[in-house]
Amino acid sequence: MGFQKKVLIAGAGKSGVCAARLLQKKGAEIVLYDGKKDTDVDKLLGQLETRDNVKVILGELNDNMFSDIDIMIISPGISIESHIAEEAGKRDIPIWGEVELAYQMGAGHVAAITGTNGKTTTTSLVGEIFKAYTENSYTVGNIGIPYTDVAAELTDDSYVALEVSSFQLETIEEFHPHVSAVLNVTPDHLDRHHTMENYASVKLDVCINQSEEDYLVLNYDDPITREMAEDSRVKAKVIYFSRTGEPSEGVYQKGDAIFLKTKGEEKKVIDISELVLLGAHNVENYMAGIAVTYYMGIPVDVIVKVLKTFKGVAHRIEFVDEIAGVAYYNDSKGTNPDAAIKGIQAMNRRTVLIGGGYDKGVPFDDWIKAFDGKVKKLVLLGQTRDIIADTARRNGFDDIIFVESLEEAVNVCALEAEPGDAVLLSPACASWGMFDNYEQRGDMFKDYVRRLK
């Protein structure tokens, strides 16, 4: 399918570059804009298929850059309330995100997974199950490989596991997965979405183009996601997963096993003792993955084979090393308080905890309360360190140390931890400002830990 249009791409990071490459393959004329004046244009153009039909604009916006633009592609890091989005809106230029662009250019059977926590683990599990079923499978989205990077390769027989964020869901128009899932909704990104109601509403947009022939997988144990089934936008058949209940159709934990009930028939899928990843939150991720893949048409025996070997993803309660009797864990993906609570709950020993980072405007009280005598020291860095410290003291915890860098944090933890303790990086905050992303933060933590040897 050709795309003979003039397209303005806002944001020249990974997402923007992949969008540009896809559009070049489809024959579009491109204006690539980035607000950073010092961006290396030669290096940027070197990442594209060709330098033809591409104009790069850096720095301040100007009216000319909107001239004859048919559509604007906005990177997920740029708010739809930003100045550039405002200017496009004034000119009635449609605004798409990466997910909408890739969907319109791509093909195949799409499963879309969103939620505050567990997205990456669940999407990775779904992707592994798809891969076990067919070589023609892709795992994309917020998980690391942009959807646009593979869209041109997709065929009608492709299976796509897509991790999709609330930022990406703000700009969908026709995006239509066969199975969508909202895993949970807890406070996050309130600096961008302003209220929990707005945030939850955007999450549910994952299903707005689905029909009665599609499926929406929801967490029955989360009151916000459970109530989504009653929303007027939901046309798909709702499938629940639950650790505490037994839905009439769906996936649930009963005793020490996971069961699937469909059309009134109950089938045991797997004993929890056969699963590699520990923790109640991971049981939820497994159940969500089972529900998504089963309703995508994958046979149960294929699903079970993968469940028994799936080892999770990097940066999520990842064991790094044991040094001088102290176990070090990397939970850099704990980018909000609810995710970080799960990191603490997974620890089975006294813990020196590293927290702090970018301020997303969320409260930290529940995180501090979850310390529950397990956290012996709290080592804080980044923009939120004073806010977290004040919250901790208000909740009766004052064993706090301030540091200036992650390297200093690791060294301080090594001094404070005793044999038998754990050191846990689980920041409860985004990485922006100090790091490019949570992966870089986690990789640097692992490097600093290994240097302790």
Backbone hydrogen bonds in HBPLUS format (Angstrom, degrees):
<---DONOR---> <-ACCEPTOR-->    atom                        ^
c    i                          cat <-CA-CA->   ^        H-A-AA   ^      H-
h    n   atom  resd res      DA  || num        DHA   H-A  angle D-A-AA Bond
n    s   type  num  typ     dist DA aas  dist angle  dist       angle   num
A0003-PHE N   A0026-LYS O   2.73 MM  23  5.22 145.7  1.84 160.7 150.3     1
A0005-LYS N   A0003-PHE O   2.78 MM   2  5.64 135.6  1.97 109.9  95.4     2
A0029-GLU N   A0005-LYS O   2.90 MM  24  6.14 163.8  1.92 152.1 157.5     3
A0070-ASP N   A0006-LYS O   2.81 MM  64  5.43 163.3  1.83 150.2 155.9     4
A0007-VAL N   A0029-GLU O   2.75 MM  22  6.13 165.3  1.77 169.0 170.5     5
A0031-VAL N   A0007-VAL O   2.82 MM  24  6.14 158.0  1.86 159.8 160.5     6
A0008-LEU N   A0071-ILE O   3.04 MM  63  6.45 160.3  2.08 156.4 161.0     7
A0073-ILE N   A0008-LEU O   2.80 MM  65  6.22 154.8  1.86 152.4 161.0     8
A0009-ILE N   A0031-VAL O   2.78 MM  22  6.14 165.7  1.80 163.8 168.2     9
A0033-TYR N   A0009-ILE O   2.86 MM  24  6.00 174.3  1.86 168.5 170.4    10
A0010-ALA N   A0073-ILE O   2.77 MM  63  6.12 164.4  1.80 166.4 172.0    11
A0075-SER N   A0010-ALA O   3.06 MM  65  6.12 151.3  2.14 162.9 167.9    12
A0011-GLY N   A0033-TYR O   2.79 MM  22  5.88 164.5  1.81 159.6 165.0    13
A0017-VAL N   A0013-GLY O   2.92 MM   4  6.10 163.7  1.95 161.0 165.7    14
A0018-CYS N   A0014-LYS O   3.02 MM   4  6.18 163.0  2.05 150.2 154.7    15
A0019-ALA N   A0015-SER O   3.00 MM   4  6.19 153.1  2.08 144.0 151.8    16
A0020-ALA N   A0016-GLY O   2.92 MM   4  6.15 153.7  1.99 145.1 152.3    17
A0021-ARG N   A0017-VAL O   2.93 MM   4  6.23 156.7  1.98 150.1 156.0    18
A0022-LEU N   A0018-CYS O   3.04 MM   4  6.25 161.5  2.07 147.7 152.2    19
A0023-LEU N   A0019-ALA O   2.96 MM   4  6.16 163.1  1.99 150.2 155.1    20
A0024-GLN N   A0020-ALA O   2.87 MM   4  6.06 149.2  1.96 147.1 155.7    21
A0025-LYS N   A0021-ARG O   3.15 MM   4  6.45 154.5  2.22 144.8 150.6    22
A0026-LYS N   A0022-LEU O   3.21 MM   4  6.54 133.5  2.44 137.5 150.1    23
A0026-LYS N   A0023-LEU O   3.06 MM   3  4.95 129.0  2.33  91.6 105.8    24
A0028-ALA N   A0023-LEU O   2.99 MM   5  5.39 172.3  2.00 149.0 146.5    25
A0027-GLY N   A0024-GLN O   3.06 MM   3  5.09 162.1  2.10 103.8 109.4    26
A0030-ILE N   A0053-ASN O   2.89 MM  23  6.10 177.2  1.89 161.9 161.3    27
A0055-LYS N   A0030-ILE O   2.91 MM  25  6.32 151.4  1.99 147.3 156.7    28
A0032-LEU N   A0055-LYS O   2.72 MM  23  6.07 159.4  1.76 162.0 168.9    29
A0057-ILE N   A0032-LEU O   2.91 MM  25  6.22 160.1  1.95 148.9 152.9    30
A0034-ASP N   A0057-ILE O   3.04 MM  23  6.58 150.3  2.14 156.2 165.4    31
A0059-GLY N   A0034-ASP O   2.97 MM  25  6.49 136.3  2.17 143.5 149.9    32
A0039-THR N   A0036-LYS O   3.39 MM   3  5.76 162.7  2.42 114.6 114.7    33
A0044-LEU N   A0040-ASP O   2.92 MM   4  6.15 154.1  1.99 149.0 157.3    34
A0045-LEU N   A0041-VAL O   2.83 MM   4  6.04 169.7  1.84 158.4 159.7    35
A0046-GLY N   A0042-ASP O   2.92 MM   4  6.01 141.2  2.07 140.1 151.3    36
A0047-GLN N   A0044-LEU O   3.11 MM   3  5.58 158.3  2.16 110.5 117.1    37
A0048-LEU N   A0045-LEU O   3.07 MM   3  5.42 163.2  2.10 111.8 117.1    38
A0065-MET N   A0062-ASN O   3.16 MM   3  5.86 145.0  2.29 116.5 124.4    39
A0066-PHE N   A0063-ASP O   3.11 MM   3  5.77 158.6  2.16 117.6 123.8    40
A0067-SER N   A0064-ASN O   2.98 MM   3  5.19 162.4  2.01 111.7 117.1    41
A0069-ILE N   A0066-PHE O   3.29 MM   3  5.48 168.3  2.30 124.1 121.8    42
A0072-MET N   A0094-PRO O   2.89 MM  22  6.20 167.0  1.91 168.9 172.9    43
A0096-TRP N   A0072-MET O   2.85 MM  24  6.22 163.9  1.87 165.7 170.6    44
A0074-ILE N   A0096-TRP O   2.82 MM  22  6.24 160.4  1.86 161.9 167.4    45
A0078-ILE N   A0075-SER O   2.97 MM   3  5.63 167.1  1.98 124.4 128.6    46
A0082-SER N   A0079-SER O   3.06 MM   3  5.13 161.9  2.10 107.6 110.4    47
A0086-GLU N   A0082-SER O   2.95 MM   4  6.19 153.8  2.02 147.8 155.9    48
A0087-GLU N   A0083-HIS O   2.91 MM   4  6.17 159.1  1.95 151.3 156.0    49
A0088-ALA N   A0084-ILE O   3.03 MM   4  6.25 155.5  2.10 142.1 148.5    50
A0089-GLY N   A0085-ALA O   2.89 MM   4  6.09 156.0  1.95 146.2 153.1    51
A0090-LYS N   A0086-GLU O   2.97 MM   4  6.29 150.9  2.06 149.9 157.4    52
A0091-ARG N   A0088-ALA O   3.08 MM   3  5.26 133.2  2.31  99.3 112.0    53
A0093-ILE N   A0088-ALA O   2.96 MM   5  5.15 170.0  1.97 150.7 147.4    54
A0092-ASP N   A0089-GLY O   3.00 MM   3  4.89 162.9  2.03 106.7 110.3    55
A0101-LEU N   A0097-GLY O   3.12 MM   4  6.36 167.9  2.14 155.2 158.8    56
A0102-ALA N   A0098-GLU O   2.90 MM   4  6.05 170.9  1.91 153.7 156.4    57
A0103-TYR N   A0099-VAL O   2.93 MM   4  6.02 159.8  1.97 148.3 154.4    58
A0104-GLN N   A0100-GLU O   2.99 MM   4  6.15 163.2  2.02 150.4 154.6    59
A0105-MET N   A0101-LEU O   3.02 MM   4  6.21 140.6  2.18 145.6 156.7    60
A0106-GLY N   A0102-ALA O   2.76 MM   4  5.64 125.5  2.06 143.4 157.4    61
A0109-HIS N   A0158-SER O   2.72 MM  49  6.00 168.8  1.73 161.0 157.9    62
A0160-VAL N   A0109-HIS O   2.83 MM  51  6.05 166.2  1.85 164.1 163.4    63
A0178-HIS N   A0110-VAL O   2.89 MM  68  5.77 142.5  2.03 148.2 158.3    64
A0111-ALA N   A0160-VAL O   2.88 MM  49  6.12 166.5  1.89 175.5 176.3    65
A0162-LEU N   A0111-ALA O   2.88 MM  51  6.04 168.1  1.89 173.7 175.0    66
A0112-ALA N   A0179-VAL O   2.94 MM  67  6.47 152.8  2.02 154.8 161.3    67
A0181-ALA N   A0112-ALA O   2.88 MM  69  6.32 134.8  2.09 159.0 167.6    68
A0113-ILE N   A0162-LEU O   2.82 MM  49  6.14 167.5  1.83 170.8 174.1    69
A0164-VAL N   A0113-ILE O   2.97 MM  51  5.98 169.9  1.98 150.7 153.4    70
A0114-THR N   A0181-ALA O   2.84 MM  67  6.02 163.3  1.87 155.6 161.2    71
A0183-LEU N   A0114-THR O   2.97 MM  69  6.35 166.0  1.99 142.1 143.0    72
A0116-THR N   A0184-ASN O   3.04 MM  68  5.84 153.7  2.11 126.8 135.1    73
A0122-THR N   A0118-GLY O   2.94 MM   4  5.96 168.1  1.96 155.1 159.2    74
A0123-THR N   A0119-LYS O   2.78 MM   4  5.84 164.9  1.80 153.5 158.6    75
A0124-SER N   A0120-THR O   2.88 MM   4  5.91 157.3  1.93 145.0 151.7    76
A0125-LEU N   A0121-THR O   2.95 MM   4  6.19 154.0  2.02 146.0 153.1    77
A0126-VAL N   A0122-THR O   2.87 MM   4  6.14 165.4  1.89 154.4 158.3    78
A0127-GLY N   A0123-THR O   2.81 MM   4  5.99 158.6  1.85 148.1 154.5    79
A0128-GLU N   A0124-SER O   2.93 MM   4  6.18 150.5  2.01 144.9 152.4    80
A0129-ILE N   A0125-LEU O   2.98 MM   4  6.28 154.7  2.05 151.3 158.2    81
A0130-PHE N   A0126-VAL O   2.89 MM   4  6.18 159.1  1.93 151.6 157.7    82
A0131-LYS N   A0127-GLY O   2.90 MM   4  6.09 154.9  1.96 143.8 151.1    83
A0132-ALA N   A0128-GLU O   2.98 MM   4  6.22 144.1  2.11 139.9 149.1    84
A0133-TYR N   A0129-ILE O   3.13 MM   4  6.35 130.3  2.38 137.9 150.8    85
A0133-TYR N   A0130-PHE O   2.98 MM   3  5.04 133.4  2.20  96.5 110.2    86
A0134-THR N   A0130-PHE O   2.82 MM   4  6.10 154.6  1.88 158.1 165.1    87
A0159-TYR N   A0136-ASN O   2.95 MM  23  6.45 148.1  2.05 146.1 156.4    88
A0138-TYR N   A0159-TYR O   2.86 MM  21  6.31 148.9  1.95 161.3 169.5    89
A0161-ALA N   A0138-TYR O   2.80 MM  23  6.17 170.2  1.81 166.5 168.4    90
A0140-VAL N   A0161-ALA O   2.86 MM  21  6.24 160.5  1.90 164.6 171.2    91
A0163-GLU N   A0140-VAL O   2.98 MM  23  6.44 164.3  2.00 155.2 155.9    92
A0141-GLY N   A0145-ILE O   2.76 MM   4  5.79 147.0  1.86 152.6 153.5    93
A0144-GLY N   A0141-GLY O   3.22 MM   3  6.29 163.3  2.25 131.6 131.2    94
A0142-ASN N   A0163-GLU O   3.01 MM  21  5.35 160.6  2.05 134.7 136.8    95
A0149-ASP N   A0146-PRO O   2.89 MM   3  5.26 145.4  2.01 107.7 118.4    96
A0150-VAL N   A0147-TYR O   3.22 MM   3  5.82 155.4  2.28 113.3 119.2    97
A0151-ALA N   A0147-TYR O   3.18 MM   4  6.21 130.4  2.44 144.7 158.6    98
A0153-GLU N   A0150-VAL O   2.83 MM   3  5.43 147.5  1.94 121.0 131.0    99
A0154-LEU N   A0151-ALA O   3.27 MM   3  5.42 149.3  2.37 103.4 111.8   100
A0158-SER N   A0155-THR O   3.06 MM   3  5.29 167.2  2.08 112.8 116.8   101
A0169-LEU N   A0165-SER O   3.07 MM   4  6.37 144.6  2.20 144.4 154.7   102
A0170-GLU N   A0167-PHE O   3.37 MM   3  5.50 149.6  2.47  98.0 106.4   103
A0171-THR N   A0168-GLN O   3.43 MM   3  6.04 164.9  2.45 111.7 115.6   104
A0215-TYR N   A0178-HIS O   2.99 MM  37  6.44 162.6  2.02 158.5 164.1   105
A0180-SER N   A0215-TYR O   2.92 MM  35  6.38 159.3  1.96 154.6 160.2   106
A0217-VAL N   A0180-SER O   2.73 MM  37  6.09 169.7  1.74 154.2 156.2   107
A0182-VAL N   A0217-VAL O   2.99 MM  35  6.43 154.2  2.05 171.1 177.8   108
A0192-ARG N   A0189-HIS O   3.03 MM   3  5.45 146.3  2.14 106.6 116.0   109
A0193-HIS N   A0189-HIS O   2.94 MM   4  6.24 168.4  1.95 156.6 160.1   110
A0194-HIS N   A0190-LEU O   2.84 MM   4  4.60 136.3  2.03 115.2 123.2   111
A0191-ASP N   A0360-LYS O   3.04 MM 169  5.21 125.4  2.35 139.8 139.8   112
A0195-THR N   A0193-HIS O   2.82 MM   2  5.79 143.1  1.96 104.0  94.9   113
A0199-TYR N   A0195-THR O   3.04 MM   4  6.30 163.4  2.07 148.2 153.2   114
A0200-ALA N   A0196-MET O   2.83 MM   4  6.01 168.6  1.84 156.0 158.2   115
A0201-SER N   A0197-GLU O   2.98 MM   4  6.05 154.9  2.05 142.3 149.9   116
A0202-VAL N   A0198-ASN O   2.96 MM   4  6.21 155.3  2.02 151.7 157.2   117
A0203-LYS N   A0199-TYR O   3.12 MM   4  6.41 155.7  2.18 146.5 153.1   118
A0204-LEU N   A0200-ALA O   3.11 MM   4  6.42 153.6  2.18 148.2 154.3   119
A0205-ASP N   A0202-VAL O   3.04 MM   3  5.12 142.9  2.18  99.7 111.1   120
A0206-VAL N   A0203-LYS O   3.24 MM   3  6.13 169.2  2.26 120.2 122.8   121
A0207-CYS N   A0204-LEU O   3.07 MM   3  6.06 174.8  2.07 129.2 130.3   122
A0208-ILE N   A0205-ASP O   3.24 MM   3  5.12 165.2  2.27 105.3 109.6   123
A0210-GLN N   A0207-CYS O   2.97 MM   3  5.30 164.2  2.00 117.7 122.5   124
A0214-ASP N   A0211-SER O   3.00 MM   3  5.48 165.2  2.03 118.8 121.8   125
A0237-LYS N   A0214-ASP O   2.98 MM  23  6.23 162.1  2.01 147.3 142.4   126
A0216-LEU N   A0237-LYS O   2.93 MM  21  6.02 161.1  1.97 143.6 145.8   127
A0239-ILE N   A0216-LEU O   2.83 MM  23  6.00 163.7  1.86 149.2 151.3   128
A0218-LEU N   A0239-ILE O   2.85 MM  21  6.23 154.9  1.92 151.4 159.4   129
A0241-PHE N   A0218-LEU O   2.96 MM  23  6.40 138.9  2.13 156.1 162.9   130
A0222-ASP N   A0219-ASN O   3.39 MM   3  5.65 159.1  2.44 106.0 111.8   131
A0220-TYR N   A0241-PHE O   2.97 MM  21  5.87 161.3  2.00 155.1 160.7   132
A0226-ARG N   A0222-ASP O   2.85 MM   4  5.96 163.3  1.88 165.0 170.8   133
A0227-GLU N   A0223-PRO O   3.21 MM   4  6.19 157.7  2.26 136.9 141.6   134
A0228-MET N   A0225-THR O   3.08 MM   3  5.05 140.9  2.23  96.9 108.6   135
A0229-ALA N   A0226-ARG O   3.40 MM   3  6.16 160.5  2.44 114.8 118.6   136
A0230-GLU N   A0227-GLU O   3.04 MM   3  5.70 156.5  2.10 117.1 123.2   137
A0231-ASP N   A0228-MET O   2.98 MM   3  5.24 162.1  2.01 112.2 118.1   138
A0234-VAL N   A0231-ASP O   3.09 MM   3  5.71 160.4  2.13 118.4 123.9   139
A0251-VAL N   A0240-TYR O   3.04 MM  11  6.55 151.0  2.12 148.7 156.0   140
A0242-SER N   A0251-VAL O   2.96 MM   9  6.54 141.4  2.11 144.2 156.3   141
A0253-GLN N   A0242-SER O   2.93 MM  11  6.50 145.7  2.05 152.2 161.7   142
A0250-GLY N   A0261-LYS O   2.85 MM  11  5.34 155.5  1.91 144.4 152.1   143
A0261-LYS N   A0250-GLY O   2.79 MM  11  5.34 168.8  1.80 162.9 166.9   144
A0252-TYR N   A0259-PHE O   2.93 MM   7  5.41 158.2  1.98 147.2 154.0   145
A0259-PHE N   A0252-TYR O   2.75 MM   7  5.41 170.4  1.76 165.7 167.8   146
A0254-LYS N   A0257-ALA O   2.96 MM   3  5.67 160.8  2.00 155.8 162.2   147
A0257-ALA N   A0254-LYS O   3.30 MM   3  5.67 152.7  2.38 118.8 126.8   148
A0272-ILE N   A0256-ASP O   2.90 MM  16  5.63 167.1  1.91 137.6 142.0   149
A0258-ILE N   A0270-ILE O   2.86 MM  12  5.51 163.8  1.89 164.0 169.2   150
A0269-VAL N   A0258-ILE O   2.79 MM  11  5.63 164.2  1.81 152.8 157.3   151
A0270-ILE N   A0258-ILE O   3.42 MM  12  5.51 156.1  2.48 136.4 142.3   152
A0260-LEU N   A0267-LYS O   2.80 MM   7  5.20 161.8  1.83 152.3 158.4   153
A0267-LYS N   A0260-LEU O   2.74 MM   7  5.20 151.9  1.81 149.8 159.7   154
A0262-THR N   A0265-GLU O   2.98 MM   3  5.39 152.5  2.06 149.6 150.7   155
A0265-GLU N   A0262-THR O   3.01 MM   3  5.39 162.8  2.04 118.6 120.2   156
A0274-GLU N   A0271-ASP O   2.97 MM   3  5.53 158.7  2.01 115.2 122.0   157
A0275-LEU N   A0272-ILE O   3.06 MM   3  5.44 165.0  2.09 113.8 118.5   158
A0282-ASN N   A0279-GLY O   3.04 MM   3  5.38 127.8  2.32 102.8 116.0   159
A0283-VAL N   A0279-GLY O   3.19 MM   4  6.65 143.3  2.33 144.7 155.3   160
A0283-VAL N   A0280-ALA O   3.09 MM   3  5.07 122.4  2.44  94.4 109.2   161
A0284-GLU N   A0280-ALA O   3.14 MM   4  6.55 152.5  2.22 148.6 155.4   162
A0285-ASN N   A0281-HIS O   3.07 MM   4  6.43 150.6  2.16 138.6 146.7   163
A0286-TYR N   A0282-ASN O   2.83 MM   4  6.10 159.7  1.87 150.9 155.6   164
A0287-MET N   A0283-VAL O   2.93 MM   4  6.18 162.5  1.97 149.4 154.1   165
A0288-ALA N   A0284-GLU O   2.89 MM   4  6.12 161.5  1.93 153.4 158.3   166
A0289-GLY N   A0285-ASN O   2.94 MM   4  6.12 159.9  1.98 147.9 153.6   167
A0290-ILE N   A0286-TYR O   2.88 MM   4  6.17 151.6  1.96 150.6 158.6   168
A0291-ALA N   A0287-MET O   2.96 MM   4  6.21 167.0  1.98 152.1 155.0   169
A0292-VAL N   A0288-ALA O   2.91 MM   4  6.13 169.5  1.92 156.6 159.2   170
A0293-THR N   A0289-GLY O   3.07 MM   4  6.12 171.0  2.08 146.4 149.3   171
A0294-TYR N   A0290-ILE O   2.88 MM   4  5.90 160.9  1.92 153.5 159.5   172
A0295-TYR N   A0291-ALA O   3.13 MM   4  6.19 166.8  2.15 149.2 152.6   173
A0296-MET N   A0293-THR O   3.13 MM   3  4.81 141.2  2.29  90.3 101.9   174
A0298-ILE N   A0293-THR O   3.02 MM   5  5.59 165.6  2.04 156.2 152.9   175
A0297-GLY N   A0294-TYR O   2.98 MM   3  5.24 154.2  2.04 104.6 111.5   176
A0302-VAL N   A0299-PRO O   3.12 MM   3  5.51 128.6  2.40 106.7 119.0   177
A0303-ILE N   A0299-PRO O   3.19 MM   4  6.56 159.4  2.24 150.4 156.5   178
A0304-VAL N   A0300-VAL O   2.89 MM   4  6.13 168.4  1.91 161.3 162.8   179
A0305-LYS N   A0301-ASP O   3.20 MM   4  6.25 157.2  2.25 138.5 144.2   180
A0306-VAL N   A0302-VAL O   3.35 MM   4  6.66 155.9  2.42 147.6 152.3   181
A0307-LEU N   A0303-ILE O   2.97 MM   4  6.25 159.4  2.01 153.2 159.9   182
A0308-LYS N   A0304-VAL O   3.20 MM   4  6.38 150.3  2.30 152.2 156.8   183
A0309-THR N   A0306-VAL O   3.01 MM   3  5.42 151.2  2.10 112.4 120.9   184
A0310-PHE N   A0306-VAL O   2.98 MM   4  5.90 133.6  2.20 160.6 174.3   185
A0333-LYS N   A0315-HIS O   2.90 MM  18  5.44 162.4  1.93 156.4 153.3   186
A0318-GLU N   A0330-ASN O   2.90 MM  12  4.95 170.0  1.91 136.2 132.9   187
A0330-ASN N   A0318-GLU O   2.79 MM  12  4.95 167.6  1.81 145.4 146.9   188
A0320-VAL N   A0328-TYR O   2.84 MM   8  5.47 169.2  1.85 162.3 159.0   189
A0328-TYR N   A0321-ASP O   2.89 MM   7  5.54 164.7  1.91 171.3 176.4   190
A0323-ILE N   A0326-VAL O   2.89 MM   3  5.26 151.8  1.97 150.2 147.8   191
A0326-VAL N   A0323-ILE O   2.95 MM   3  5.26 161.2  1.99 113.5 119.7   192
A0420-GLY N   A0325-GLY O   2.75 MM  95  5.59 179.1  1.75 137.3 137.6   193
A0327-ALA N   A0421-ASP O   3.13 MM  94  6.59 157.4  2.18 151.9 150.5   194
A0423-VAL N   A0327-ALA O   2.78 MM  96  6.20 154.4  1.84 156.6 162.1   195
A0329-TYR N   A0423-VAL O   2.83 MM  94  6.22 161.1  1.87 167.1 172.5   196
A0425-LEU N   A0329-TYR O   3.03 MM  96  6.36 170.1  2.04 165.3 165.9   197
A0331-ASP N   A0425-LEU O   2.70 MM  94  5.36 139.9  1.85 148.6 161.7   198
A0334-GLY N   A0331-ASP O   2.80 MM   3  5.56 162.1  1.83 124.4 128.3   199
A0335-THR N   A0333-LYS O   2.81 MM   2  5.33 129.5  2.07 108.6  92.8   200
A0428-ALA N   A0334-GLY O   2.79 MM  94  5.40 136.6  1.97 158.8 161.3   201
A0340-ALA N   A0336-ASN O   3.02 MM   4  6.22 158.8  2.07 156.7 163.5   202
A0341-ILE N   A0337-PRO O   2.85 MM   4  6.06 140.9  2.00 148.1 158.4   203
A0342-LYS N   A0338-ASP O   3.41 MM   4  6.75 151.8  2.49 141.9 147.2   204
A0343-GLY N   A0339-ALA O   3.28 MM   4  6.69 140.1  2.45 136.4 147.2   205
A0344-ILE N   A0340-ALA O   3.09 MM   4  6.49 155.0  2.16 150.0 154.7   206
A0345-GLN N   A0341-ILE O   2.92 MM   4  6.20 165.5  1.94 154.2 158.6   207
A0346-ALA N   A0342-LYS O   3.09 MM   4  6.18 133.8  2.31 135.7 146.0   208
A0347-MET N   A0344-ILE O   2.96 MM   3  5.39 152.6  2.04 111.8 120.3   209
A0422-ALA N   A0350-ARG O   2.75 MM  72  6.13 146.3  1.86 155.1 165.4   210
A0351-THR N   A0374-LYS O   2.92 MM  23  6.06 162.1  1.96 153.8 155.1   211
A0376-LYS N   A0351-THR O   2.84 MM  25  5.81 155.8  1.90 144.9 153.0   212
A0352-VAL N   A0422-ALA O   2.78 MM  70  6.21 160.5  1.81 157.9 162.5   213
A0424-LEU N   A0352-VAL O   2.93 MM  72  6.28 160.1  1.97 154.6 160.4   214
A0353-LEU N   A0377-LYS O   2.96 MM  24  6.23 164.5  1.98 165.1 160.4   215
A0379-VAL N   A0353-LEU O   2.74 MM  26  6.01 172.2  1.75 167.7 170.3   216
A0354-ILE N   A0424-LEU O   2.86 MM  70  6.15 166.8  1.87 158.8 159.1   217
A0426-SER N   A0354-ILE O   3.21 MM  72  6.14 158.5  2.26 156.0 159.9   218
A0355-GLY N   A0379-VAL O   2.89 MM  24  6.23 161.0  1.93 158.2 163.4   219
A0381-LEU N   A0355-GLY O   3.14 MM  26  6.61 147.5  2.25 150.5 159.8   220
A0356-GLY N   A0427-PRO O   3.00 MM  71  5.00 169.8  2.02 128.0 124.8   221
A0384-THR N   A0357-GLY O   3.08 MM  27  5.61 137.4  2.27 143.1 155.2   222
A0358-TYR N   A0430-ALA O   2.95 MM  72  5.05 168.3  1.97 140.7 141.5   223
A0368-ILE N   A0364-PHE O   3.12 MM   4  6.42 163.2  2.15 159.6 163.7   224
A0369-LYS N   A0365-ASP O   2.92 MM   4  6.19 163.4  1.95 157.1 162.2   225
A0370-ALA N   A0366-ASP O   3.07 MM   4  6.21 134.9  2.28 136.4 147.3   226
A0370-ALA N   A0367-TRP O   3.11 MM   3  5.17 130.3  2.37  96.1 109.5   227
A0371-PHE N   A0368-ILE O   3.00 MM   3  5.48 162.3  2.03 113.4 119.1   228
A0374-LYS N   A0371-PHE O   2.70 MM   3  5.48 158.2  1.74 138.8 140.9   229
A0378-LEU N   A0399-ASP O   2.88 MM  21  6.21 158.2  1.93 161.2 168.1   230
A0401-ILE N   A0378-LEU O   2.92 MM  23  6.29 156.5  1.97 154.8 157.3   231
A0380-LEU N   A0401-ILE O   2.83 MM  21  6.19 161.9  1.86 163.2 169.4   232
A0403-VAL N   A0380-LEU O   2.93 MM  23  6.11 155.5  1.99 169.5 167.2   233
A0385-ARG N   A0382-GLY O   3.27 MM   3  5.69 170.0  2.28 117.2 119.5   234
A0388-ILE N   A0384-THR O   2.88 MM   4  6.05 169.5  1.89 169.5 172.0   235
A0389-ALA N   A0385-ARG O   2.92 MM   4  6.01 158.4  1.97 141.8 148.5   236
A0390-ASP N   A0386-ASP O   2.92 MM   4  6.10 163.0  1.95 149.0 153.1   237
A0391-THR N   A0387-ILE O   3.00 MM   4  6.21 157.5  2.05 145.7 152.3   238
A0392-ALA N   A0388-ILE O   2.78 MM   4  6.01 157.8  1.83 153.8 160.1   239
A0393-ARG N   A0389-ALA O   2.95 MM   4  6.21 167.4  1.97 154.7 157.2   240
A0394-ARG N   A0390-ASP O   2.99 MM   4  6.13 155.2  2.05 144.5 151.8   241
A0395-ASN N   A0391-THR O   3.08 MM   4  6.29 132.1  2.32 137.8 150.1   242
A0395-ASN N   A0392-ALA O   3.00 MM   3  5.10 131.6  2.24  97.1 110.9   243
A0397-PHE N   A0392-ALA O   2.80 MM   5  5.00 167.4  1.82 141.0 137.4   244
A0396-GLY N   A0393-ARG O   3.02 MM   3  4.98 161.2  2.06 107.7 108.6   245
A0409-ALA N   A0405-SER O   3.01 MM   4  6.27 150.8  2.10 140.0 148.8   246
A0410-VAL N   A0406-LEU O   2.98 MM   4  6.29 157.7  2.03 153.3 156.9   247
A0411-ASN N   A0407-GLU O   3.10 MM   4  6.37 163.1  2.13 149.0 153.5   248
A0412-VAL N   A0408-GLU O   2.86 MM   4  6.06 158.3  1.91 153.5 159.4   249
A0413-CYS N   A0409-ALA O   2.91 MM   4  6.11 160.2  1.95 149.5 155.2   250
A0414-ALA N   A0410-VAL O   2.98 MM   4  6.22 152.8  2.05 147.1 154.2   251
A0415-LEU N   A0411-ASN O   3.26 MM   4  6.55 140.6  2.42 137.4 146.8   252
A0415-LEU N   A0412-VAL O   3.07 MM   3  5.19 126.8  2.37  97.4 111.2   253
A0416-GLU N   A0412-VAL O   2.95 MM   4  6.24 150.7  2.04 149.4 158.3   254
A0417-ALA N   A0413-CYS O   2.81 MM   4  5.79 155.1  1.87 156.3 160.3   255
A0421-ASP N   A0418-GLU O   2.88 MM   3  5.55 155.9  1.94 152.5 153.8   256
A0434-MET N   A0431-SER O   3.34 MM   3  6.23 150.2  2.44 141.8 148.1   257
A0435-PHE N   A0431-SER O   3.06 MM   4  5.42 149.3  2.15 150.7 152.7   258
A0441-ARG N   A0437-ASN O   3.21 MM   4  6.54 162.9  2.24 149.5 154.3   259
A0442-GLY N   A0438-TYR O   2.87 MM   4  6.08 161.2  1.91 148.9 153.7   260
A0443-ASP N   A0439-GLU O   2.81 MM   4  6.04 161.1  1.85 153.9 159.4   261
A0444-MET N   A0440-GLN O   2.91 MM   4  6.07 158.5  1.95 151.2 156.6   262
A0445-PHE N   A0441-ARG O   2.99 MM   4  6.21 155.1  2.05 145.8 153.0   263
A0446-LYS N   A0442-GLY O   2.99 MM   4  6.26 162.4  2.02 150.7 154.6   264
A0447-ASP N   A0443-ASP O   2.98 MM   4  6.21 152.1  2.06 143.0 150.9   265
A0448-TYR N   A0444-MET O   2.88 MM   4  6.15 162.0  1.91 154.0 158.1   266
A0449-VAL N   A0445-PHE O   2.91 MM   4  6.15 155.6  1.97 152.0 159.1   267
A0450-ARG N   A0446-LYS O   3.01 MM   4  6.23 163.1  2.04 147.4 151.5   268
A0451-ARG N   A0447-ASP O   3.06 MM   4  6.32 140.4  2.22 142.2 153.1   269
A0452-LEU N   A0449-VAL O   2.96 MM   3  5.36 146.0  2.08 107.6 117.9   270
A0453-LYS N   A0450-ARG O   3.27 MM   3  5.79 153.7  2.34 109.6 115.7   271
